[in-house]
Amino acid sequence: MAKATKDIAASLRARLLNMARASGRDFDALLLQYMQELFLYRLSISPYRRHLILKGALLFLAYEMSLLRPTKDIDFLGFSTPNELNEVRNSVVAIASIDLDDGVKFNHESVVVEPIAEGAEYKGVRAKLEVRLTADRKMLQLDIGFGDTVVPGPVEMGFPTLLDDQPSPNLLVYSRESAIAEKFEALVSLNILTSRMKDIYDILFLAERGTFFLLTLREAIMTTFARRSTQLEGRHMLFSQDFYTNRDKEAQWKAFLQRSRLQLSSTFPEAVTRLMVFLEPVCSSSSTMNNAIWNPADWYWKTES
């Protein structure tokens, strides 16, 4: 049995190495993504699948974004579960203890947890655990936040896999509306100081690929801003000429696209203008737009006549 497990692991490693060579991707980043996938699969077949809602960078894989920018952690919202270190550790240990013939070994005895704090405010729990594939070892990091509300609610979705013959995790994930709301709030809260170009890109990515009901997106934004005590009026600086003509921001935008190997022709002013067309009507109080539906093909909010 031990030899069979080693053979499976060696075969999987060879396939991942071939994939990295063929795609030009960094092998270590690909290996980490594979290990993250297998943790998500274990979560999906565990009793905890409804208590950890996927968010963050890996969420965008579920929404069909090619993950060209590596992410070192998996972000979750803790849902109907206590914001306590021991409870989180017990959950992660239980998930990591699920033994499958997929070549990867999660060391459940290595799980350590610590509070995530920003300033004096307690934000959540970070868990780390050791994962191995043959002689390769990675530390998996899970960041679990608490207290946010997903509007209109978590979405059940299949998660894509690197290898076609691997089972796909079926998970609860953030809604597109709440994903946009949190990224928009991060941009507004940092204001002119923001360097989070990925948040602009991610919002536009979602806006390009689906319709939205204006009232639902507005509820998600209002809920997130209220939860984080961020003033919505701060968006005006984000949409101002001073911001989108800022040379430093333009340089940050170009560097982000190049670093992430993203093919996008939009200049920074064009990207911010598209962002404003998408989000400003949602943030305004005009009741004439209440029944509007987002039209991604023509990039405007369509109201019923």
Summary of the structure (lengths in Angstrom):
residues: 305
radius of gyration: 20.6
end to end distance: 67.5
largest distance: 68.3
contacts: 916
relative contact order: 0.11
helix: 47%
strand: 21%
